[in-house]
Amino acid sequence: MTIDWFPLADSLRVAGASTAAALGVGLWLGWALGLRRWRAGWLVETLLSWPVAMPPLILGTYLFVTFGPWPRILSLRMAATAGAVCILPAIAGAARAAFLGVPREIPRAARSLGATEWRVFWVAALPLAYRPILAASVLAFARVFNEFAATVLLAGFLHRVPQAMAGPYLVTLTAIALGAGGLARWIGPRQEPV
């Protein structure tokens, strides 16, 4: 009996696209929210907390009903969009905390030497803040990967395949979740015991 690995391959595509999109937007939001206080900051932070309470597919459906044509079936694009919006708070929050952890003197020194804001971000701040951002991205990838794979397995895959074949999928999903947790712990910020 051969195993069809298409749910895991599709999960890799969805999780990769979701993480890349959320990382691009989350870095910008984390930098903007961590750089200075601004009047609409509380509103942005409130809107960022909303996806945490919503299931990803319901959130994706809301987004597509609001902003695009209504898909008749679950598409990879819809799943990737829902995943990106769901993990955006985690990545933006980690980026904000990481940028707040960068000593203020370093970006100020770069600006005083004539660096543009873009260069300050890429050369002065991001190299000092990348570890927590990367750790959050690994965990976000694992979350979207496992949620999409579980949705595909439960919604449309198990009815055509004997349940005995679900074993390799569940073991793979568990291994990816545990591996991502270990990798994020290893990548994350190092703290020495006091």
Secondary structure, DSSP 4 states (H G I P E B T S, - for coil): -----HHHHHHHHHHHHHHHHHHHHHHHHHHHHHH---TTHHHHHHHHHGGGGS-HHHHHHHHHHHHSPPPSS--HHHHHHHHHHHHHHHHHHHHHHHHHTS-THHHHHHHHTT--HHHIIIIIIHHHHHHHHHHHHHHHHHHHHHHHHHHHIIIIITTTS-GGGHHHHHHHHHHHHHHHHHHHHHHSPP----
